[in-house]
Amino acid sequence: MPHTKRRRLVTTAVAVSLGATALAACGSEDDSKADSGPVSLTYWTWTPGMDKVVDLWNKGPGKKDGITVTVKKQASGDTLVTKILTAHKAKKAPDLVQAEYQALPTLVSNDALADISGEVGDIEGKFAEGVWQQTMLGTDAVYAVPQDIGPMMFYYREDLFEKYGLKVPTTWEQFAETARRLKEKAPDKDLTTFSANDSGLFAGLAQQAGAKWWTTSGDRWKVGIDDAATRKVAGFWGGLVKEGVIDDQPMYTPSWNKALNTGKQIAWVSAVWAPGTLTTAAPDTKGKWAMAPLPQWSLDQDVTGSWGGSSTAVTTDSAHQEAAAEFAAWLNTDHDALNALAKEGGIYPASTSAQLSGAFSHPPAFFANQPDFYSKAADIAKTTAPSAWGPNVNVAYTSFKDAFGAAAKNKSDFTAALRTMQDDTVADLKKQGFEVSR
């Protein structure tokens, strides 16, 4: 791989490491692996119903172009990342993989993903800038096509806000005051909870505040988990927990479900996929919730964070990278494909053109009382802040759960827990052989 291209990737905000492994851009310029004749591709994905979506390809453009795709269902998260890397070491990774955005730096640093900028660069305009940026890792390469996103929003019980005379907060300061007012009027209720089990939620809140957790300085990584933006977020939520005006129980438990279903908790900081969760967690509250933009840190801001989302990437092991990139582009931009993904997989598409059509031309059934749900969601999605991921997100997330879980339980200093998260992440990078600067 040319040294200049390697240096470009290393010296960017979400750059890939200086470890012993080569970077995924290697060979992409000289070995395009063009295809001729029938091509068979394998796609590892966890999205429900993907086989039905792929059938549209195989019976349509794929049949015309002689490109057949076979879906192999996989687990998600770190389990799939490990499986991809294991297969790649044996040079047997599939042609295509579904990858969460925060997993891309790990996969690229292990030379597992190909640069497909030459094949998919012309579809960049179909995605919000902050979303497309997550697939470039700060370089001129493109390592995946965005598939689904999770722009963050504020959900609240419209009926209970009216009952207790509460206004929907537009700033975090107003959010804190709303929590206090509710506790005064109904001591047995909480506005929401701070869940130390959900590192992705905290990361999205820090992202909204302007945090950049992983950057590079020269040839060194810099970890900024305890930067000013994140300290502001940690101090804010830690203060509310210590004050006792919000709950601190974890989410996605029977107790949490009951709190939502009975109105003990009357709001939830979540993402666009929340209606699906509320349908099962709080079935008795159908039609009683409404969605609004996240509160802002200042009135002149209009930005949100991300909680969730994934992409479609082509591996360096694929003998048919051009054909694989063609399929990845179709899957995430074609009108029929996106409608099928929404129907079968329940995703919220990254493609801006699909966010107001098909399944998204009417509100979720659980939010039938808010006809403009998806038009509002599309506007919010456009304000997604850039993210900055690194090669050991899993370590940072584990440290968050341990340190913040203890702090929430003891109602102790969240900023101290943040320093622990910072120190653990830095120590792991050094252990892996990365150069790290403070």
C-alpha positions as CSV (number, residue, x, y, z in Angstrom):
1,M,0.0,0.0,0.0
2,P,1.4,3.5,-0.9
3,H,2.7,5.2,2.2
4,T,0.8,8.4,1.4
5,K,-2.5,6.6,1.4
6,R,-1.7,4.9,4.7
7,R,-0.7,8.2,6.2
8,R,-4.0,9.8,5.1
9,L,-5.9,7.2,6.9
10,V,-3.8,7.2,10.0
11,T,-3.9,11.0,10.5
12,T,-7.6,11.5,10.5
13,A,-10.3,11.7,13.2
14,V,-11.5,8.1,13.0
15,A,-8.4,6.8,11.4
16,V,-7.2,3.3,11.5
17,S,-4.3,2.2,13.6
18,L,-0.6,2.0,13.1
19,G,-0.7,-1.6,14.2
20,A,1.1,-4.4,12.3
21,T,-1.9,-5.2,10.1
22,A,-2.2,-3.5,6.8
23,L,-5.1,-1.2,6.1
24,A,-8.1,-2.1,4.1
25,A,-7.2,0.4,1.4
26,C,-4.3,-1.8,0.4
27,G,-4.7,-3.1,-3.2
28,S,-8.0,-1.3,-3.8
29,E,-6.5,1.0,-6.3
30,D,-4.6,-1.6,-8.3
31,D,-6.9,-4.6,-7.9
32,S,-10.4,-3.6,-8.7
33,K,-11.4,-7.3,-9.3
34,A,-13.7,-6.5,-12.2
35,D,-16.3,-9.1,-13.1
36,S,-17.2,-10.9,-16.3
37,G,-19.7,-13.8,-16.5
38,P,-22.1,-15.0,-13.8
39,V,-21.2,-14.0,-10.3
40,S,-22.3,-15.5,-7.0
41,L,-22.0,-13.4,-3.8
42,T,-22.5,-14.2,-0.2
43,Y,-23.8,-11.6,2.3
44,W,-23.6,-11.9,6.1
45,T,-26.4,-9.9,7.8
46,W,-28.6,-10.0,10.9
47,T,-31.5,-7.9,9.4
48,P,-34.8,-9.8,9.6
49,G,-36.3,-10.7,6.3
50,M,-33.2,-9.8,4.3
51,D,-33.6,-12.9,2.2
52,K,-36.9,-11.5,0.9
53,V,-35.3,-8.2,0.0
54,V,-32.4,-10.0,-1.8
55,D,-35.0,-12.0,-3.8
56,L,-36.0,-8.7,-5.4
57,W,-32.4,-8.3,-6.5
58,N,-31.9,-11.8,-7.7
59,K,-35.2,-11.7,-9.8
60,G,-34.5,-8.1,-11.1
61,P,-31.2,-6.3,-11.6
62,G,-29.2,-9.2,-10.4
63,K,-30.7,-11.5,-13.0
64,K,-30.1,-9.0,-15.7
65,D,-26.4,-8.4,-14.7
66,G,-25.7,-12.1,-13.8
67,I,-25.1,-11.4,-10.1
68,T,-26.7,-13.7,-7.6
69,V,-26.6,-12.9,-3.9
70,T,-27.1,-15.5,-1.1
71,V,-27.9,-14.4,2.4
72,K,-26.3,-16.0,5.4
73,K,-28.0,-15.0,8.6
74,Q,-25.7,-14.0,11.5
75,A,-25.6,-12.7,15.0
76,S,-25.0,-8.9,15.4
77,G,-22.6,-6.8,17.4
78,D,-19.2,-7.9,18.5
79,T,-20.0,-11.6,17.8
80,L,-20.3,-10.8,14.0
81,V,-17.1,-8.6,14.0
82,T,-15.1,-11.4,15.6
83,K,-16.5,-13.9,13.1
84,I,-15.6,-11.6,10.2
85,L,-12.1,-11.1,11.4
86,T,-11.6,-14.9,12.0
87,A,-12.8,-15.7,8.5
88,H,-10.6,-12.9,7.1
89,K,-7.5,-14.3,8.7
90,A,-8.2,-17.5,6.7
91,K,-8.9,-15.4,3.6
92,K,-12.5,-16.7,3.6
93,A,-14.6,-13.7,4.6
94,P,-17.9,-13.4,2.6
95,D,-18.2,-10.9,-0.2
96,L,-20.5,-8.5,1.8
97,V,-21.1,-7.9,5.5
98,Q,-23.5,-5.8,7.5
99,A,-21.4,-3.7,9.9
100,E,-22.4,-1.2,12.6
101,Y,-20.8,2.2,12.1
102,Q,-18.7,1.9,15.2
103,A,-17.3,-1.4,14.0
104,L,-15.9,0.0,10.7
105,P,-12.5,1.2,12.2
106,T,-11.8,-2.2,13.7
107,L,-12.6,-4.0,10.4
108,V,-10.6,-1.6,8.3
109,S,-7.6,-1.7,10.6
110,N,-7.5,-5.4,10.1
111,D,-7.6,-5.1,6.3
112,A,-11.0,-6.7,6.1
113,L,-13.0,-4.0,4.2
114,A,-12.3,-2.8,0.7
115,D,-12.4,0.9,-0.5
116,I,-15.4,1.1,-2.8
117,S,-15.3,4.8,-3.4
118,G,-14.8,4.3,-7.1
119,E,-18.0,2.2,-7.3
120,V,-20.3,4.0,-5.0
121,G,-19.0,7.6,-4.8
122,D,-21.8,8.8,-7.1
123,I,-24.5,8.0,-4.5
124,E,-23.1,10.1,-1.7
125,G,-25.8,12.8,-2.3
126,K,-28.5,10.3,-1.3
127,F,-27.4,10.5,2.4
128,A,-27.0,13.1,5.0
129,E,-23.4,14.4,5.2
130,G,-23.0,13.3,8.8
131,V,-24.2,9.8,7.9
132,W,-22.0,9.3,4.8
133,Q,-19.0,10.6,6.8
134,Q,-19.2,7.6,9.1
135,T,-18.3,5.3,6.2
136,M,-15.2,7.3,5.1
137,L,-13.4,7.3,8.4
138,G,-12.0,10.8,7.7
139,T,-10.3,9.7,4.5
140,D,-11.0,9.9,0.8
141,A,-11.9,6.2,0.8
142,V,-15.4,4.8,1.3
143,Y,-15.6,1.5,3.2
144,A,-19.4,0.9,3.2
145,V,-22.8,2.2,2.1
146,P,-25.0,3.4,4.9
147,Q,-28.0,1.2,5.4
148,D,-30.0,2.3,8.5
149,I,-29.6,5.1,11.1
150,G,-30.8,5.9,14.6
151,P,-31.2,9.7,14.9
152,M,-32.0,10.5,18.5
153,M,-35.2,12.1,19.7
154,F,-37.2,12.9,22.8
155,Y,-40.4,10.8,23.5
156,Y,-42.9,11.9,26.1
157,R,-46.4,10.9,27.3
158,E,-48.5,13.7,25.8
159,D,-51.4,13.0,28.1
160,L,-49.4,13.1,31.3
161,F,-47.4,16.2,30.3
162,E,-50.8,17.9,29.9
163,K,-52.1,16.5,33.2
164,Y,-49.1,17.8,35.2
165,G,-48.8,21.1,33.3
166,L,-45.4,20.3,31.8
167,K,-44.0,21.9,28.6
168,V,-41.8,19.9,26.2
169,P,-38.2,20.9,26.9
170,T,-36.2,22.4,24.1
171,T,-33.0,22.7,26.1
172,W,-31.3,20.4,28.6
173,E,-31.7,23.1,31.2
174,Q,-35.5,23.0,30.6
175,F,-35.3,19.2,30.7
176,A,-33.8,19.3,34.2
177,E,-36.5,21.8,35.3
178,T,-39.2,19.6,33.9
179,A,-37.9,16.6,35.9
180,R,-37.9,18.7,39.1
181,R,-41.5,20.0,38.4
182,L,-42.8,16.5,37.8
183,K,-41.2,15.2,41.0
184,E,-42.8,18.1,43.0
185,K,-46.3,17.4,41.5
186,A,-46.1,13.6,41.5
187,P,-43.3,12.3,43.8
188,D,-44.0,8.7,42.8
189,K,-43.2,9.5,39.2
190,D,-39.9,10.1,37.2
191,L,-39.4,12.0,34.0
192,T,-37.1,9.2,32.8
193,T,-34.1,7.1,33.8
194,F,-30.4,7.1,33.3
195,S,-29.4,3.6,32.2
196,A,-25.8,2.6,32.8
197,N,-26.4,-0.5,30.7
198,D,-26.7,1.6,27.5
199,S,-23.3,2.9,26.4
200,G,-24.7,3.6,22.9
201,L,-27.2,6.1,24.4
202,F,-24.5,7.9,26.3
203,A,-22.2,8.0,23.2
204,G,-25.1,9.5,21.2
205,L,-25.7,12.2,23.9
206,A,-21.9,13.0,23.9
207,Q,-21.9,13.1,20.1
208,Q,-24.7,15.7,20.2
209,A,-22.7,17.8,22.6
210,G,-19.8,17.8,20.2
211,A,-17.6,15.1,21.6
212,K,-14.9,13.4,19.5
213,W,-13.9,10.3,21.5
214,W,-11.2,9.1,19.1
215,T,-8.9,11.3,17.0
216,T,-5.3,11.2,15.9
217,S,-2.3,13.5,16.4
218,G,0.4,12.8,13.9
219,D,1.0,9.1,14.1
220,R,-0.6,8.7,17.5
221,W,-4.1,8.0,18.7
222,K,-5.8,10.5,21.0
223,V,-8.7,9.4,23.2
224,G,-11.0,12.2,24.2
225,I,-13.7,10.4,26.1
226,D,-13.2,12.7,29.1
227,D,-13.3,15.9,26.9
228,A,-15.2,18.9,27.9
229,A,-18.3,18.0,25.9
230,T,-18.6,14.5,27.5
231,R,-17.9,15.9,31.0
232,K,-20.8,18.3,30.5
233,V,-23.1,15.4,29.6
234,A,-21.8,13.2,32.4
235,G,-22.1,16.0,35.0
236,F,-25.6,16.8,33.8
237,W,-27.0,13.3,34.1
238,G,-25.0,12.5,37.2
239,G,-26.4,15.6,38.9
240,L,-30.0,14.6,38.1
241,V,-29.5,11.1,39.5
242,K,-27.8,12.4,42.7
243,E,-30.6,15.0,43.1
244,G,-33.1,12.2,42.8
245,V,-35.3,13.8,40.2
246,I,-34.9,11.0,37.7
247,D,-34.6,7.2,38.1
248,D,-31.4,5.2,37.6
249,Q,-32.7,1.8,36.8
250,P,-31.5,0.0,33.6
251,M,-33.6,-0.1,30.5
252,Y,-35.0,-3.2,28.8
253,T,-36.0,-5.0,32.0
254,P,-39.4,-6.0,33.2
255,S,-39.3,-3.3,35.8
256,W,-38.5,-0.6,33.2
257,N,-41.2,-1.9,30.9
258,K,-43.7,-1.7,33.8
259,A,-42.6,1.9,34.6
260,L,-43.3,3.0,31.0
261,N,-46.6,1.0,30.7
262,T,-48.0,2.4,34.0
263,G,-46.8,6.0,33.6
264,K,-44.3,5.8,36.4
265,Q,-41.8,7.1,33.8
266,I,-43.3,9.6,31.4
267,A,-40.5,10.3,28.9
268,W,-37.7,8.5,27.1
269,V,-34.6,9.9,25.4
270,S,-34.3,7.4,22.5
271,A,-34.0,7.1,18.7
272,V,-36.2,6.8,15.7
273,W,-36.7,3.1,16.3
274,A,-38.4,3.7,19.7
275,P,-42.0,3.0,18.5
276,G,-41.2,-0.6,18.0
277,T,-39.8,-0.9,21.6
278,L,-42.7,0.9,23.1
279,T,-45.2,-1.4,21.3
280,T,-43.9,-4.3,23.3
281,A,-42.7,-2.6,26.5
282,A,-45.7,-0.4,27.1
283,P,-48.6,-1.8,25.0
284,D,-51.3,-0.1,27.2
285,T,-50.0,3.4,26.2
286,K,-50.6,3.2,22.5
287,G,-51.6,6.6,21.1
288,K,-50.5,8.5,24.2
289,W,-46.9,9.3,23.3
290,A,-45.5,12.0,21.1
291,M,-42.0,12.6,19.7
292,A,-40.0,15.9,19.6
293,P,-36.3,16.8,18.8
294,L,-33.7,16.2,21.5
295,P,-33.3,19.1,23.9
296,Q,-30.3,21.3,22.9
297,W,-27.4,22.7,25.0
298,S,-28.2,26.2,23.7
299,L,-31.2,27.7,22.0
300,D,-29.2,28.5,18.8
301,Q,-28.3,24.8,18.2
302,D,-30.1,22.2,16.2
303,V,-28.2,19.0,16.3
304,T,-28.9,15.4,17.3
305,G,-26.8,12.3,18.1
306,S,-27.0,8.7,16.8
307,W,-28.0,5.6,18.7
308,G,-27.6,2.6,16.4
309,G,-27.3,2.2,12.7
310,S,-25.4,0.0,10.3
311,S,-23.9,-0.2,6.8
312,T,-23.2,-2.7,4.0
313,A,-19.5,-3.3,3.3
314,V,-17.5,-5.2,0.7
315,T,-14.6,-7.3,2.0
316,T,-11.1,-7.4,0.7
317,D,-11.4,-11.2,0.4
318,S,-14.2,-10.9,-2.2
319,A,-13.1,-11.9,-5.7
320,H,-16.0,-9.7,-7.1
321,Q,-15.7,-6.4,-5.3
322,E,-17.2,-4.4,-8.2
323,A,-20.3,-6.6,-8.3
324,A,-20.6,-6.6,-4.5
325,A,-20.5,-2.8,-4.5
326,E,-23.2,-2.6,-7.1
327,F,-25.4,-4.7,-4.9
328,A,-24.6,-2.7,-1.8
329,A,-25.5,0.5,-3.7
330,W,-28.8,-1.0,-4.9
331,L,-29.8,-2.4,-1.5
332,N,-29.5,1.0,0.1
333,T,-30.8,3.4,-2.5
334,D,-33.3,1.5,-4.7
335,H,-36.9,2.5,-3.9
336,D,-38.3,-1.0,-3.9
337,A,-35.4,-2.4,-1.9
338,L,-35.7,0.3,0.8
339,N,-39.5,-0.3,1.1
340,A,-38.9,-4.0,1.5
341,L,-36.2,-3.4,4.1
342,A,-38.6,-1.2,6.0
343,K,-41.4,-3.8,5.8
344,E,-39.4,-6.9,6.4
345,G,-36.5,-5.7,8.5
346,G,-38.1,-2.8,10.4
347,I,-35.2,-0.5,9.6
348,Y,-35.2,3.3,9.3
349,P,-33.3,3.9,6.1
350,A,-30.2,6.1,5.9
351,S,-31.2,7.2,2.4
352,T,-32.9,10.5,2.7
353,S,-35.2,9.9,-0.3
354,A,-36.8,6.9,1.5
355,Q,-37.5,8.6,4.8
356,L,-40.8,10.0,3.6
357,S,-42.0,7.4,1.2
358,G,-43.5,3.9,1.3
359,A,-43.7,2.7,4.9
360,F,-42.7,6.1,6.1
361,S,-45.5,8.1,4.4
362,H,-47.7,7.5,7.5
363,P,-46.9,7.4,11.2
364,P,-46.1,4.2,13.2
365,A,-49.3,2.5,14.4
366,F,-48.2,3.2,18.0
367,F,-48.0,6.9,17.1
368,A,-51.2,7.3,15.0
369,N,-51.9,10.4,17.1
370,Q,-48.8,12.1,15.5
371,P,-49.4,12.2,11.7
372,D,-46.1,14.2,11.1
373,F,-44.0,11.6,12.9
374,Y,-41.8,10.6,10.0
375,S,-41.6,14.1,8.4
376,K,-40.3,15.4,11.8
377,A,-38.0,12.4,12.0
378,A,-36.5,13.1,8.6
379,D,-35.9,16.7,9.6
380,I,-34.1,15.6,12.8
381,A,-32.0,13.0,10.9
382,K,-30.6,15.8,8.7
383,T,-29.1,17.4,11.8
384,T,-27.0,14.3,12.9
385,A,-23.7,15.3,14.3
386,P,-20.5,13.8,12.9
387,S,-19.1,10.8,14.9
388,A,-15.6,9.8,15.7
389,W,-15.1,6.1,16.3
390,G,-11.9,4.1,17.1
391,P,-10.6,0.6,17.0
392,N,-11.6,-0.4,20.6
393,V,-15.2,0.8,21.0
394,N,-16.1,-2.4,22.7
395,V,-13.6,-1.8,25.5
396,A,-14.9,1.8,26.1
397,Y,-18.5,0.5,26.1
398,T,-17.7,-2.2,28.7
399,S,-15.9,0.3,30.9
400,F,-18.9,2.6,30.7
401,K,-21.2,-0.1,32.0
402,D,-18.9,-1.0,34.9
403,A,-17.9,2.5,35.9
404,F,-21.2,4.3,35.4
405,G,-23.2,1.4,36.8
406,A,-21.4,1.7,40.1
407,A,-21.7,5.5,40.0
408,A,-25.4,5.4,39.4
409,K,-25.9,2.8,42.1
410,N,-23.9,4.8,44.7
411,K,-25.0,8.2,43.3
412,S,-21.4,9.2,43.1
413,D,-19.5,11.4,40.7
414,F,-20.2,10.6,37.0
415,T,-17.1,12.6,35.9
416,A,-14.9,10.3,38.0
417,A,-16.5,7.3,36.2
418,L,-15.8,9.1,32.9
419,R,-12.1,9.3,33.8
420,T,-12.1,5.5,34.5
421,M,-13.6,5.0,31.0
422,Q,-10.9,7.2,29.5
423,D,-8.1,5.4,31.3
424,D,-9.4,1.9,30.5
425,T,-9.7,2.8,26.8
426,V,-6.2,4.3,26.6
427,A,-4.7,1.4,28.5
428,D,-6.2,-1.1,26.0
429,L,-4.9,0.9,23.0
430,K,-1.4,0.8,24.4
431,K,-1.8,-2.9,25.2
432,Q,-2.6,-3.5,21.6
433,G,0.5,-1.7,20.5
434,F,-0.9,1.6,19.4
435,E,0.9,4.9,20.1
436,V,-1.3,7.1,22.2
437,S,-1.0,10.8,23.0
438,R,-2.9,12.7,25.7
